Amino acid sequence: MSILTYMLQVITTLLETRRALEFWVQASQVLKHYRHQKEDEELYKEFLEINNEYIPNLLKNQGLLLEPSVYRDLVLFYDGLCCWEEHSSTPVLHIGWVKHIVKCITSFNFSVRAEVEVFDDAEGLEQMDDVAEEDTKAGKSRAILCSAKMMGLKKILKSERINSSTLQLQLTAPSQVDVKRNIEGEASAGRTKRLKNI
């Protein structure tokens, strides 16, 4: 195999990997508008496989661990899962999920994580216009969080050293069902939206 052929294969793999991750993030962003229920078993299995197998395998590519945009996408993916769990009587993130989430997050060096600005939902909307130009100039990515769990982890995600045990405890804690989230298109608090397909 020539060097050129090898390089083309590497580039193709990276592009396909980034595209797959982007699709998964988009899917998780759809999830956050719904509540997880027992009938979501097949959907649950799909996301469990993505979280526990596909994403950890992707991150074996060391080049991806150097990209702030990959870290941002993972944070948004996990945020979508946490939103799906909120207000649900059926939990999602047990230890089988969380140990892989913790390992993936801690795989990124602080220098990479520091390039991603993390805001909560309200804070992000208020500051979006103010920081957009500044972040663009600095080459930084932004992640706006919606779930109570991930918003509670903001300081940990920004820390130079992440305490894995604390991160794991926070993620496996019961979802804060009393936190109110505005869901676009929701006509009333009593109506439950169902997700049919992604």
C-alpha positions in Angstrom: 0.0 0.0 0.0 1.3 3.4 -1.0 1.6 6.3 1.5 -1.0 8.2 -0.5 -3.5 5.3 -0.3 -2.9 4.9 3.4 -3.5 8.6 4.0 -6.7 8.6 2.0 -8.0 5.7 4.1 -7.1 7.5 7.3 -8.9 10.7 6.1 -12.0 8.7 4.9 -12.2 7.0 8.3 -12.0 10.2 10.2 -14.7 11.9 8.1 -17.0 8.9 8.5 -16.3 8.9 12.3 -17.1 12.6 12.6 -20.3 12.1 10.5 -21.5 9.2 12.7 -20.9 11.2 15.9 -22.8 14.2 14.5 -25.8 11.9 13.7 -25.8 10.5 17.2 -25.7 14.0 18.7 -28.6 15.1 16.5 -30.6 12.0 17.6 -29.9 12.7 21.3 -31.0 16.3 20.8 -34.4 15.0 19.5 -34.6 12.7 22.6 -34.5 15.6 25.0 -38.0 16.7 23.9 -39.4 13.5 25.2 -39.7 11.5 28.4 -38.3 8.0 28.6 -40.9 5.3 29.2 -40.9 1.6 29.6 -42.2 1.2 26.0 -39.0 2.7 24.7 -37.1 -0.6 25.2 -35.8 -0.8 21.6 -34.8 2.8 21.5 -33.1 2.4 24.9 -31.1 -0.6 23.5 -30.0 1.4 20.5 -28.6 4.3 22.5 -27.1 1.9 25.1 -25.1 0.3 22.2 -24.0 3.7 20.9 -22.9 4.8 24.4 -21.2 1.6 25.5 -19.7 0.3 22.3 -19.6 2.7 19.4 -18.4 5.8 21.1 -15.6 4.2 23.2 -14.4 2.4 20.0 -14.4 5.7 18.1 -12.3 7.3 20.8 -9.6 4.7 20.3 -8.6 7.0 17.5 -6.2 9.3 19.4 -6.6 12.0 16.9 -10.2 12.5 17.9 -9.2 13.2 21.5 -7.3 16.3 20.3 -10.5 17.9 18.8 -12.5 20.2 21.1 -15.5 19.8 18.7 -15.5 16.0 19.4 -15.6 16.7 23.2 -18.4 19.3 22.7 -20.4 16.8 20.7 -20.0 14.1 23.4 -21.1 16.5 26.1 -24.2 17.4 24.0 -24.9 13.7 23.4 -24.8 12.9 27.1 -26.9 16.0 27.8 -29.6 14.7 25.5 -29.7 11.3 27.3 -30.0 13.1 30.7 -32.9 15.2 29.4 -34.6 12.1 28.2 -34.4 10.7 31.7 -35.7 13.8 33.4 -39.4 13.8 34.5 -39.5 10.1 33.8 -40.5 7.4 36.3 -38.1 5.0 34.6 -34.4 5.8 35.0 -31.9 5.6 32.1 -28.4 6.2 33.3 -27.4 3.3 35.5 -23.8 2.3 36.2 -23.6 0.3 33.0 -24.0 3.5 31.0 -22.1 5.8 33.3 -18.8 4.0 33.6 -18.4 4.4 29.8 -19.4 8.1 29.9 -16.9 8.8 32.7 -14.1 7.0 30.8 -14.9 9.0 27.6 -15.0 12.4 29.3 -11.8 11.8 31.2 -10.0 10.7 28.0 -9.8 14.3 26.9 -6.9 16.4 28.3 -7.7 19.6 30.1 -6.2 21.6 27.2 -8.8 20.2 24.9 -11.7 20.6 27.3 -10.8 24.2 28.0 -11.5 25.0 24.4 -15.2 24.3 24.9 -17.3 26.9 26.7 -20.1 25.1 28.7 -23.3 27.1 29.5 -26.6 26.1 31.0 -29.7 26.7 29.0 -30.7 30.1 30.4 -27.2 31.3 30.8 -26.3 30.2 27.2 -29.2 32.0 25.7 -28.4 35.2 27.6 -24.7 35.2 26.7 -24.9 33.7 23.2 -24.7 37.1 21.4 -22.1 38.5 23.8 -19.7 35.6 23.5 -20.3 34.4 20.0 -17.9 36.8 18.3 -15.3 36.4 21.0 -15.5 32.6 20.9 -15.2 32.6 17.1 -12.1 34.7 17.3 -10.6 32.4 19.9 -11.6 29.3 18.0 -13.7 28.0 20.9 -16.7 25.7 20.7 -19.8 26.1 22.8 -22.1 23.6 24.4 -25.4 24.8 25.8 -26.8 22.3 28.4 -30.5 21.6 29.1 -30.4 18.7 31.6 -30.2 19.3 35.4 -27.6 16.6 35.7 -25.2 18.0 33.1 -25.8 21.6 34.3 -24.8 20.4 37.8 -21.6 19.0 36.3 -20.5 22.3 34.7 -17.7 23.0 37.2 -16.4 19.5 37.0 -16.4 19.5 33.2 -14.3 22.7 33.4 -11.9 21.4 36.0 -8.3 20.8 35.2 -8.5 17.5 37.0 -11.8 15.6 36.9 -12.7 13.4 39.9 -14.1 10.3 38.3 -15.9 9.1 41.4 -17.7 12.4 41.8 -18.6 12.5 38.1 -20.0 8.9 38.4 -22.0 9.7 41.5 -23.6 12.7 39.9 -24.6 10.9 36.8 -26.1 7.9 38.6 -28.0 10.0 41.0 -31.8 10.0 40.7 -32.9 12.5 38.0 -34.2 15.8 39.4 -37.8 15.4 38.3 -38.9 18.7 39.8 -36.7 20.7 37.5 -38.9 22.5 34.9 -37.9 22.4 31.3 -39.7 24.3 28.6 -40.4 21.9 25.8 -41.2 23.6 22.5 -44.6 22.7 21.2 -45.9 21.2 24.5 -49.5 22.3 24.8 -49.9 21.3 28.4 -48.0 19.8 31.3 -50.1 16.8 31.4 -49.6 15.8 27.8 -46.8 13.2 27.2 -45.0 13.3 23.9 -44.0 10.1 22.3 -41.0 9.6 20.1 -41.8 7.1 17.3 -38.7 7.3 15.1 -35.4 9.0 14.9 
